[in-house]
Amino acid sequence: MEQDLEFWQRGPITGIIPSLQPVVHALLQARKEVERALQHFPDALLWQRPADVASVGFHLRHLTGVLDRLFTYANAQQLSTEQLLFLQDEAKENSHVSVKELVEQFNNQVERAIEQLRHTSEASLQEQRGVGRRQIPSTVMGLLFHAAEHTQRHTGQLIVTARVVQG
């Protein structure tokens, strides 16, 4: 059944250029894995840090924030005050937010990223982009692929941490 296949095995995603199919596949796979791993995850464990590693709450906030930031840079924009404040608060424990809310925020950010990918042309992929205040050189393609691999990395860390804190 197609639903059992990973996204890269399902073929191209409509509206995404071939060069960016791996990006969209990685984001969709991460979203699916986060939802599955946290389907019954209790809010009370959200900020636990076993062996002093990052919490599930941090990973969820970071997944959302890093996608927003990297796609902002890919869009030739600098970060807003709100984005910088979000970055500062990613690791701060917030007992007033639920797993469901954080997963929904991540899912919404994945949707925004996919929408941006739909409007990204092949011709723009090698365009230069500056990252951060120091304007570290990158390209649109570099930023989008980094967003995909970074999302996959933190998804894996989130899944392991969630399993550990649940025993």
C-alpha positions in Angstrom: 0.0 0.0 0.0 1.3 3.5 -0.9 0.8 4.8 2.6 3.3 2.3 3.9 6.0 3.5 1.6 8.4 6.3 2.4 7.7 9.5 0.5 10.8 9.1 -1.7 9.3 5.7 -2.9 6.0 7.2 -3.9 7.2 9.2 -6.9 7.2 12.9 -7.6 5.2 15.4 -5.7 3.0 17.5 -8.0 4.2 21.1 -8.5 7.7 20.6 -7.3 10.6 20.7 -9.8 12.7 17.6 -10.1 15.7 19.1 -8.4 13.7 19.8 -5.2 11.9 16.4 -5.0 14.4 15.2 -2.3 13.7 18.3 -0.2 10.0 17.8 -0.3 10.2 14.1 0.3 12.5 14.6 3.3 10.1 17.2 4.8 7.0 15.1 4.3 8.8 12.0 5.7 9.8 14.0 8.8 6.3 15.2 9.3 4.9 11.7 9.1 7.6 10.3 11.5 7.1 13.1 14.1 3.3 12.6 14.0 3.7 8.8 14.5 6.3 9.1 17.3 4.3 11.6 19.2 0.8 10.3 18.6 0.4 9.3 22.3 3.3 11.3 23.8 2.3 12.8 27.1 2.7 16.6 27.6 4.3 15.9 31.0 7.4 14.5 29.3 7.8 17.2 26.7 10.7 19.0 28.4 12.5 16.1 30.0 16.2 15.9 29.1 17.6 12.4 29.7 21.4 12.4 30.0 21.2 16.2 29.5 20.3 15.9 25.8 17.8 18.2 24.1 14.2 17.7 25.0 11.4 16.6 22.7 9.9 20.1 23.2 13.1 21.7 22.0 13.3 19.5 18.9 9.7 20.3 18.0 10.3 24.1 18.4 13.7 23.9 16.6 12.2 21.9 13.7 9.6 24.6 13.2 12.1 27.5 13.7 14.9 26.2 11.5 12.6 25.6 8.6 11.2 29.1 8.9 14.7 30.6 9.1 16.3 28.7 6.3 13.4 29.2 3.9 13.4 32.9 4.8 17.1 33.1 3.8 16.4 31.1 0.6 13.7 33.7 -0.2 16.4 36.4 0.0 15.1 37.9 3.2 16.6 38.5 6.6 15.0 37.3 9.8 12.3 39.4 11.4 12.2 40.4 15.1 9.6 37.7 15.7 11.9 35.0 14.1 14.9 36.1 16.3 12.7 36.0 19.4 11.5 32.5 18.5 15.1 31.4 18.0 16.0 32.7 21.5 13.1 30.9 23.1 13.4 27.5 21.3 15.1 25.7 24.2 13.1 27.4 27.0 10.8 25.1 28.8 7.1 26.1 28.3 4.7 24.1 30.4 1.8 26.0 28.9 2.2 24.4 25.4 1.1 20.9 24.5 2.6 18.3 22.3 -0.4 18.6 20.0 0.2 22.4 19.6 3.9 22.0 18.8 3.3 19.2 16.3 0.6 21.4 14.6 3.1 24.3 14.4 5.7 22.0 12.8 3.1 20.6 10.4 2.0 24.1 9.4 5.7 25.1 8.8 6.2 22.1 6.6 3.2 23.2 4.6 4.5 26.7 4.2 7.9 25.3 3.1 6.3 23.1 0.5 4.3 26.0 -0.8 7.6 28.0 -1.2 9.1 25.0 -2.9 6.2 25.0 -5.4 7.3 28.6 -6.3 11.0 27.9 -6.5 12.3 27.8 -10.1 15.2 25.7 -11.4 16.9 29.0 -12.5 16.9 30.3 -8.9 18.7 27.3 -7.3 22.2 28.6 -7.9 21.5 32.2 -6.8 23.6 33.4 -4.0 22.1 34.0 -0.6 23.6 35.4 2.6 22.9 33.7 5.9 22.6 35.7 9.1 24.1 38.9 10.2 27.5 37.9 8.8 25.9 37.0 5.5 27.6 33.6 5.3 27.6 32.7 1.6 25.2 30.0 0.4 22.8 29.4 -2.5 19.1 28.8 -2.7 19.8 25.1 -3.3 22.2 24.9 -0.4 19.8 26.4 2.0 16.9 24.2 0.9 18.9 21.0 1.0 20.4 21.9 4.4 16.8 22.5 5.7 15.9 19.0 4.6 18.9 17.3 6.1 18.7 19.3 9.3 15.0 18.5 9.6 15.8 14.8 9.2 18.6 14.9 11.8 16.4 16.5 14.4 13.5 14.2 13.6 15.8 11.3 14.4 17.0 12.9 17.6 13.4 13.7 18.6 12.3 10.0 18.0 15.1 8.6 20.1 14.5 11.1 23.0 10.8 10.4 22.9 11.4 6.7 23.3 13.9 7.1 26.1 11.8 9.4 28.2 8.8 7.1 27.8 10.8 4.1 29.0 
